[in-house]
Amino acid sequence: MEFVGEHLLIGKIGNFFVIFSFISALLGAISYFFATQKNDNGWKSLGRISFLAHGVGVLGIVSTLFFMIFNQYFEYHYIWQHSSSDLPLRYIFSCFWEGQEGSFLLWAFWHMVLGVIFLFIKNEWEAPVLAVFSLVQVFLISMLLGVYFIDYKIGSNPFTMLLREHPDFMDIPLFSNPNYLENLDGRGLNPLLQNYWMTIHPPTLFLGFASTLMPFAIGIAGLWTGKYKQWLKPAIPWTFFSVLVLGVGVLMGGAWAYEALSFGGFWAWDPVENASLVPWLTLVGAGHLMIVEHKRGGVMKSLLFLTFLTFILVLYSSFLTRSGILGDASVHAFTDLGMSGQLLLYLLTFIAIALFVFVLRYKKLPTNKKEEEFWSREFWMFIGALVLFISSFQITFSTSIPVINKIFGSSLAPPSNAIEHYNTWQAPFAILVLLLMGFSQFLNYKDTPLKTFYGRIIRGLVISAALSIGIGLSLKMFNPFYLFMLFAALFAVFGNLEYWLKFLKGKIRYSGASISHAGFALMMLGTLISMSNQKKISNNTSTYDVSQLGEEFDNKENILLMKGDTLQMGDYYVSYIGKEKQGVNIRYGVDYMTKNENGSYTKEFTLKPQVQLNERMGNVPEPDTRHFLLKDIYSHVTWAVLEDKKEQDSSKVDVQTKNLHVGDTVFLKRSILIIDSLRQTNLSRHAELRSGDIAVEAALTFWDFNTDKHHLFPVFVLRDSSKVFSIPAESEELGVTVSFDRIYPNNGSIDLTFIEKKTDQKEFIVMQAILFPYINLLWLGCIIMAIGLVVSVKNRLSGSKK
Amino acid sequence: MKKTHIAGIIIIAIAIAAIIGTLSDSSTYANFTEAFDNPSAEFHVVGVLNRDKETVYNPEENPNEFIFYMIDKENVEKKVVLHRTKPQDFERSEQIVIIGKAVEGDFHANQILMKCPSKYNDGSGEFKTPEEHKGTNAAS
């Protein structure tokens, strides 16, 4: 059958670019391999041409895919799956990398960019480093190939997978119509991802992931070419660049979660969050050991181990999130595209390469004959790196429980309270790291006389101890463990400030380490205070007691708010004022008020947490947060009636018909009514009426329980002297509809039917509100750390040029 | 012995402690029979909602309690008391994982995970013409 309007050429172009960039990467890997092995310039030029061609290929893939999204070619499965005709242009990037194929492409794109930059910095490392880059690209682009090799499908290709050929959809009747495209719209970008975070977070995170390849490749190159120590110089600035970008990427994820997802915080130890945090920890360890090795030597093996491990953990994290192995354990994981075998091969290949090179050169690696002194900076930096390693080990192990189940066939469940589990384990590591950060730099390399050392740190110790007691008392933090962490964080802040101002004389150039350390410590300080002092202010005040079931089920976190009622919550009085619907979102307005001395309320602010009616993910609550300088009030709806039920379900309503006279009183569920009078209706008042109709209305007055008056006027109509009908009147507030069914002219009585909602169907929401004190310290710390890292990278770059 | 060796030993010790600690911290997937045989232990139980019986959620009385009946993989049905709000979309769930323990005849859970049917697999229902698309948006 001929299908009308399909754009098949563009797919062929895209597919051509995929194959082109795959082959050029393969060629690049081979050429650069021989260029390194034989130290041959001919091979090197060939490698260079191949890698640049590969760059053109990747750009070609990227542009083609953008072109297809932009022009809404829904005949392609990927475009159909991730965009739709009504999607605002600003989300075009989000569509691009919402799916697995697009995110592989983003990753490959960054590798390509970094590789080309490295290629243009003419240097002796080009051939071996780009050999590694090219090989990585071979694996990554193979994820986009979408070809069959015997019976195994390699990769998933967005250019060749047409919607009508997709196994899930090929049999549906739509595709028996040659004009099917006229009736097709895309499924659209998941509404949950339609926000600016989805535009900035993935590219940053993937640049972070991609940049970990740099130290890995330079390290491999160093061992391969036998330049066991020289590789450090080019590797150090790239390593800290990677620490910067990956760190920012991970923290952006946290900020996104806090702003837009209802985790109730910024970090939930979700497997995917963990998978991106762990390589950052090992990378930070590797970076510090590089400096130790550069200055003093003796840690080459550990540093190579951590450098290689970092990249391998990035691959492992991609395996975890994309192979479907996490299953229900994470909200982030991609659906399984049947590429787990390929992903595993990618991971295992690079483990094998790293191991092979490491073992092959193990004996030749430089070591220090002499042992480092106890009171030397390098010793404690080494300890710091070990702590980071252990911390990442613990996180990896716990996160890998689904993998362990798969391998050993066990049925372990992940820790039921993940946040508590990880916090308990990671807090001591954080304290150690903070203490090490605080004092290590006051030690000299090589050795330090103890007296000098004490003299240097005593001031910082005293100030921090005094401050932690002060802060602890004022915030009522009496848990000794928290107090100790508070002290460690303050000590790290002041130690670094003092070191910068006194020992480095406040010079910006060398301030990178001090600033980023202080930033990290502030971050920890913010985390500690906002987490340990967070208050669920939405305490349930109902009398229902669950404490007989024991502490663990004693849940009072959620509060029920009736529309119009005012309840006390923490320092505020809150009132639910009603809901409004905007697109797919229902926003629930809650006023936060303070009480004046005379008993009246003053409105302080309104929060509008929302529920997104998301067809794909189910209905998703989104929080709303009021930011103050020193605290945040965060709230989200945990249960609400989503839709107004307009149709009156007979099981939910009471219907009664009464024969009444003017002046009679009727008692209803939520009001009392009196029939005031019967009178002729002005025909122009109701659209249903036309001239010639005889229309009588009953004037009814209702008193509700607040003794407010309401009036309703149901109408009885006689048309063409034979047809009768009623125009009912409804009051939503009173939950009643009245219809005027009949008039008995003989005694002047009338029939009224009352349709009442059965129970008190007053609108309400169940919500949760949390107060996070001093959470701005956390964000301030993030920014300061990023600034410090930028300074470090700049300084290291100018250092490596000399 | 070098100091780094000592550090290494300490590291290994902490690593082993972390493994053991994690294993003891993690509960296991089980069915109702096992859970009710060990009333004090915490389990993850996988099952489906019994749609024939009524679910009870009275937020006006207690917003933090929701009662339903679940059938586990061995076809054993138990009353489940969830000490949380009723999850949105609960009726749509395909599979439920509850985390908690058996307390006298009922299963008391403090956490719930739900697997909802992904629209991804249900074929034609999802196709929309541009008009329909705009229609749903305008209506909403």
Interface residues (C-beta under 8 A of the other chain):
Chain A: S84 S85 D86 D168 F169 D171 I172 P173 L174 E182 N183 L184 D185 R187 G188 D328 T335 E371 E372 F374 F379 F382 I383 L386 F389 I390 F393 Q394 F397 S398 I401 S411 L412 A413 P414 P415 S416 N417 H421 W425 N540 S542 Y544 V546 L549 E552 F553 D554 N555 K556 E557 N558 I559 L560 M562 K581 G583 V584 V611 L613 E615 R616 M617 G618 N619 P621 T638 W639 A640 L642 D760 F764 V766
Chain B: K2 K3 T4 A7 I11 I14 A15 A18 I19 G21 T22 L23 D25 S26 S27 T28 Y29 A30 E42 F43 H44 Y57 P59 E60 E61 N62 P63 N64 E65 H83 R84 T85 K86 Q88 D89 R92 V97 I99 G100 V103 H108 N110 Q111 L113 M114 K115 C116 S118 K119 Y120 N121 G123 S124 E126 F127 K128 T129 P130 E132 H133 K134 N137 S140
